């Protein structure tokens, strides 16, 4: 559950960052290019993803700790994406591999 929440916050932040005019990358897929062409839709999609991830945090941890964890994970995902994005350290495949490994560890230790 927590690896999915972290992935949702990361995807939401990348969608939000995609709407920025100062940040641009060359190899956007069709979905990101469509969201970048109309920033309102990109921000609405990012807000919906943030809302789903926050609701999952609240369901998993309760009101107080869930909201606090959502804020912490959002800040972490934002910091990681802003830090690593310009260097192209993480692509779609590496994020998917990292998510699958985290999900496997989460399911095994549960």
C-alpha positions, -999 to +999 in steps of 0.1 A: +000+000+000+027+025+009+048+018-022+016+025-043+010+057-023+046+069-029+043+061-066+010+080-069+026+111-052+056+109-075+034+105-106+012+134-095+042+156-089+057+149-123+023+157-138+022+190-119+058+197-129+050+190-165+027+221-166+056+244-158+068+266-186+104+267-172+109+230-171+108+211-203+120+178-216+124+165-251+111+129-249+076+134-236+050+107-243+016+115-258-001+118-224+024+142-210+025+163-242-013+166-241-013+176-204+014+201-211-006+217-239-034+226-215-019+232-180-054+233-164-060+196-173-025+187-161-030+204-128-065+188-124-050+154-131-022+160-106-047+172-080-068+141-085-038+118-081-028+137-050-063+133-036-064+096-043-030+091-026-040+112+004-072+092+008-052+060+007-029+074+034-059+084+056-075+049+051-042+031+059-031+053+089-061+073+102-069+110+100-040+126+119-011+104+109-025+098+074-026+135+066+008+140+082+022+111+062+006+124+030+023+158+035+057+142+042+055+118+012+044+147-010+073+168+001+097+138-004+083+130-039+086+167-049+122+169-036+132+137-053+117+146-087+131+181-086+165+168-076+168+139-101+148+152-130+174+174-146+200+146-146+177+120-161+186+095-135+152+079-134+132+069-164+099+051-167+115+017-167+137+024-136+108+038-116+087+008-125+115-016-115+120+003-082+082+002-076+080-036-083+109-042-059+094-020-032+060-037-036+076-072-035+094-063-003+063-048+012+042-079+004+069-103+016+074-085+050+037-082+056 
